[in-house]
Amino acid sequence: MWRFRGTPYYLDAQGVRLGLSKALTDRARHNPEVYRVSVLLGQLCERYHRAPKERERALIPPVELAQVRGTLSQCEQELEKLHALAAASQAMVDEAYRAFGLDGPDRHFRVRCDFDDLPAAAESNQIKVTRDRSARAK
């Protein structure tokens, strides 16, 4: 059965996965796009729990299902905005590193798009995500 746990749960999990400090993760909570997604999904979760179920799948009339699709579409738009913000921030910071002749940091993440030219699988660098924060502190 689906249980939407709210932004803190998901944001904390991603912060840990990416090796981010708790303070930085907490500051990300105030992002308006994430807040809108959280509110919309909270409303959908309520609708899901009110609906009759068949093997944990909500049985929703077609008209109401169209509303659910519309709400999820709104969530997708917020997600696209977040992706664009992350990609723009990454590009700006990378440009600044290059301008000063500095090597960029080894990041635990990359912001990519389906339309980016991706290297062949043999050429791509595999990123290993660890929970060891001591390496990040150095």
N, C-alpha and C positions, 0 to 999 in steps of 0.2 A: 504494500500500500504506500502510495506516495506521501511523503511528509516533507513539505518545504520548511527548511530550518531557518530561513532568513539570512540576510547578508553576512552577519558576523561568522556564522558557521562556515560558509563557503569561502569567505575571504581569509579567515584564519587558516583553513586547510591549504589554500593556494600560497599564502605567505610562508608557511612551513615548507611546502613543496619547493618553492623557489629560494628558500634560505634567507628570506627577508626578516629584518628585525620586527618585533612585535609593535614597536612604536611606529614604524613606517607603515605597517599593515593597518594599524588603527587609524592613521591619518587618511588612508585611502577610503575609509568608510563614508566620508563626507562628499564623495563624488555624486553629482546629481543624476548621472545616467544609471549608476549602480543602484541608487536609491529608487529611481523610477522602476527599474526591473524588479527590485525586491517588492515594491508595493503591488505591482501588477501580478507577480507570481503568488504573492500572499492572497490576493483576491481569487486567483484561479484555484489555489489550494482549498479555499473555503467552498468554492463551487464544486470541486471534485469530491469533497467529503460529504456534501449534501446530496449528491447524486446517488442513485441506486448503483450497485456494483455487480458485475458478473466476472468472477475470477480476477478480482482487483482492478478491473477495467471499468471506468465510469461509463454508464449508459446515459448518454445525453441526447436529447432530441436534436434534429438537424439544424433548427434555427439557433438554438443555444450553442451548438457545436461551431457554427459559423462565427458567433461572437467570441468563442474561445480561440479560434484560428486568428481572428482579428487582433485579439489581445496578445497572442504569441507573436504576431507580426510586429506589433509595437515593440515588444521585447527584443526582437531581432534587430529593429532599427536602432535601439539603444546600444545593443551589442556592436553593431557596425560603427556607431559613433565612437565607442570605447576603443575598438580596433584601430580606427583612423587616428585617434588621439595618441595611442601607444606607438603606432608606426611613425607619426610625425615627430613625436618626442625622441624616438630612437634616431631618426634621420638627423634631427637638429644636433643632438649630442654627438653623434658620430662625425658630423661635419666640423664641429668645434674641436674634437680630438685631432682631426686631420689638419685643420688650420694651424694648430700649434705644433704639428709634427709629432704628436704623441700617439702611441698605440692605444687603441680602445681596450677596455677591460674584457675579460672573458666572462660573458654574461651567461646566466642560467636559462635564458629565454631568447627567442627571436620572434619578431613580428613579421609574418609573411602573409602573402595574399595568393589566392589561386592563380592570379595573373602574373605573379613574379616569375622570372626565369630562374628555375631551381637547378642546382648542379645535379649531375647524375648521382645515383645512389652511392656509387663507389667513391665519388669525390666529396660527398658531404661529411662534415665533421659530426660525429655523434656527441651529443651533449649528455653528460651523466649528471643527473640531479641527485645531490646528496643532502642529508640533513646536518652535515658537519658544519657548524657555524664558525669553527675556529679558522678554517681556511678562508672564510670571507673576511674575518677580522684582520688578517695580515695585509 
